[in-house]
Amino acid sequence: MRISLLIVFGALGTLARYGLQGLVQERTGSSFPAGTLVVNILGCFLLGGVAEYALTHLSIPPEWRIGITVGFLGAFTTFSTFTFEAVRLIQDGEWARAGTYLMASVVGGILAILAGMRLADRI
């Protein structure tokens, strides 16, 4: 059941990202990645709201919670997951680990993109 929910919600999240990102980008008519920015911020808002509400107010079966958060929102934007995990570390008082995670993710991501680009140029 869990895998089925991940597949369905993941497909829906991917389609939602594609649609919203394209719509926003088309409406802004800019080279600035407004579509991605909107998707990432909205994804963070939704993950924070859904996760908090589900944990404190609802009794959602774990399979459905995973389907919604990991499936839909994970496919919609992984940035929301990254941010949620960083906030959880901060809430747990693990400031050093949160800072390390944030810096390693951002700097590591940039370096990985550059390395991938350089490798692609050499092939």
N, C-alpha and C positions, 0 to 999 in steps of 0.2 A: 504493500500500500504506500509506504513512504517513497519508494522510487517512482511509482506512478504519479504521486502528487508533485514530486520534484520535476518530473518531465513536463507535466501539464502546466504547472505554475512557471517553470523556467521558460517554456515556449511563450507563455503570455507576457512575461516580463521582457523578453527579448523583443517581441512585437510592440509592446508599449514603448520601450526605449526607442526603437527605430521610428515609430510614428511620431512621438513627441519631439524627439531630437530633430527630425526632419522638418516638422511643422514650425518649430521655433526658429530654426536656422533659415528656413525659407521666408518667414515673416520679418526677421531682422535684416535679411539681405546683406549680411556683413561677413567679412572673413574671420571675425572674432568668433571663437567656438561657443556661441551663446546657447546652442542646443545642448551641448554636452554639459555646460555649466548648470543649466536649468534642470536637466535630468539628475545630475549629481546632488544638487542641493535638495531637490524634491525627494530623491531617494533617501537622503539622510533624514529629512523630516518624517517621511513615512516609516522608515525603520525605527527611528526613535519612538514615534507614536505607537506603532503597532506592537513593538516589543514591550514597551512599558505597560500599555493597556492590557495586553495579553497576559503579562506576568502578574499584574496587580488587580485586575478587574474581571477577567474572564477565565473560564476553565476550558481552554482550547486544547484538544488532544495534541500531544507532541508532534505527531505526523503532520498535522495541519499547520502547526506553528512553524515547523521546518519548511513545509511547502511554501508558505507565504513569505517567510523571511529569507531563507536560503534560495528557494526556487524563484519566486517572483522578483523579490527585491535584489537578490544576488544577480539575477540575469538583467534586471533593470539597471543596476549600477553596483559594481563592487566597491566603489568609493564609499558608499553608505556603510558597508560592512567594516571597512578599514577604519572609518571614523567612529563607528559604534564601539569597536574593540578598543580604540584609543580612549574614548570617554569612559568605558568600563574600568580600564586601568587607572585612570585619574580618580574615578569615584571610589575605587578600592584603596586610594592613597598611594598608589605605586607610580609616583611622579617620574622617577628616574627611568623606570621601564617604559612608561608612556612616551617620554621624550625620546628614548632610544628607538622605540617602535616607529614613532612619527618621522624622525630624522632618517632612520634606516630605510623606511618605505619610500619617502620622497626622494632622497638623494640616491638610494639604490635603484629606484625606478628610472630616474634620469640617466644614471650611469648605464643601466641595462639597455635603455633605448639607444643611447649613443653607441654602445658596444654592438648591438644588433645592427645598427645602421652601418657602422664601419665594416662589420663582417659581410653584410650584404653588398657593400661597395667593392669588396675584394673578390667576391665570387663571380 
